[in-house]
């Protein structure tokens, strides 16, 4: 995603400006993930950030700009592990590492996951172009790597794109449906810690080549 068109011009920021921007985006993440884009207000974000509305508007002119900036940060972080899938590595080890990283992100970034899910459920108005462009290109590039692994007999005969979808669905479930997971388990601890072994076993066994 490109930088928000209406964000203040990207001059060299001072340390205080950088810190304030981070505070604003953290506050925006909390508000947007709780109330959605339409249900959130600049006043709510300013209050959560502990600053005046005029001060906040110095950094971001519109609510939309804050929303896009939060999504951009989330996507940049989320896609890094997939980008680093090594074509020359061991296929099962590479995919297993990616799954573990996604599980860790679901553990550490539940608000980001819920924000993203809400954006998708509303038709991806802010990131639709990114999904059809940059994300599609990245998935196609990594699917090409996985297809080569399949052709070389290094992993089972699977559809690489649907494999990626399955990884996303399985790992992000623990962030997006945390309340449901905890209600069913009746646990107050970390459900991902108890789920990881099962998830890794199913994926690794399913990816092993068949004789």
TAFENQUI-V124025 format. One line per field, one symbol per residue. ss: DSSP state (A for helix, B for strand, O for the rest). phi: phi as a letter, one per 20 degrees, with the letter a starting at -180 (. if undefined). psi: psi as a letter, one per 20 degrees, with the letter a starting at -180 (. if undefined). A space follows every 50 residues. Layout:
ss->???
phi->???
psi->???
//
This chain:
ss->OOOOOOBOOOOOOOAAAAAAAAAAAAAAAAAAAAAAAAAOOAAAAAAAAO OOAAAAAAABOOAAAAAAAAAAAAAAAAAAAAAOOOOOOOAAAAAAAAAA AAAAAAAAOAAAAAAAAAAAAOOOOOOAAAAAAAAAAAAAAAAAAAAAAA AOOOOOOOOAAAAAAAAAAAAAAAAAOAAAAAAAAOOOOOAAAAAAAAAA AAAAAAAOOOO
phi->.efgfdfggeefefffffffffffffffgffffedmffeecffffffffm bffgffffecfcggffffffffffffffegfffegefeefgfffffffff fffffffecffffffffffffenlfecgffffdffgffffffffffffff femecffcefffffgfffffffgfefdgffgffffmddeefffeegffff ffffffeffef
psi->qrqphjqqqmrpqrggggghghgghgghggghhhirghiqqhggggghik rqghggihhphqhhhgghgggggghgghighhhjoohirpghgghggggh hhghhhghlhggghggghgghjjlhhjggggiegggggghghhhghhghg hikirrnrohghggghgggggihighkgggghgghkqibohhhhhggggh gggghhipqq.
//
